[in-house]
Amino acid sequence: LDALAAALAARTPEAIVAYHVPTKERFEHARAHGGKVHGIQAWVALPSEAEETEPSFAHHAAAELPTYEEGGLWARLIAGEAFGAKARVNTFSPMFYVHWRLALGTRAQLPAEYPERAAYVAEGAVEIGGRVHSAGELLVFAPGRPVLFTAATPATVMLLGGAAVGERFIEWNFVSSSRDRIEQAKADWRAGRLKLPDLDNQEFIPLPHSPGS
């Protein structure tokens, strides 16, 4: 899917590519060569009742997604609901995924209504509660706690969170509430039973060896 996403981004540089790949069929990433794409890929665990949903792909241009600007804050809602807006990207549980750009000194509040919340500082630095956090840091916040960001430099921050989906097993690119389901997915991957996307099916990446596999 990375190759497909890169092709879409090459045609529409301001595009947001959103694709849903449920546990039933997992796809490994193909690393395309010859260009540079600056982006962040996020995977969302599905609630138990939706884990066997058929895979789907959706491409959303930037113009389709809600944006908001006030003072030194620019925000784009990529998925879910937050700040009184709702994105068109299909989701299976209450969540939010927001792209912030903050000018130096700008202050902004994290949504408080979701039990699980985090922020990834992609560029620059932000101050929260007297501590400065720099690019590359992932911050996880306690439920219900007010969180105020102040841009210590011009900064780009990705906000994400939502309803808790329960404990999950994770191995390589497989995520499931069932260990047996992961073992079945591994067997299907080795045997070539998982269908790859039509526009990104030329490269097969072997399952990494792990104890007991």
Secondary structure, 3 states (H helix, E strand, C coil): CHHHHHHHHHHCCCEEEEEECCCCCCCCCCCCCCCCCCCCCCCCCCCHHHCCCCCEEEEEEHHHCCEEEECCEEEEEEEEEECCEECCCCCCCCEEEEEEEECCCCEEECCCCCCEEEEEEEECEEEECCEEEECCCEEEECCCCCCEEEECCCEEEEEEEECCCCCCEEECCEEECCHHHHHHHHHHHHHCCCCCCCCCCCCCCCCCCCCCC
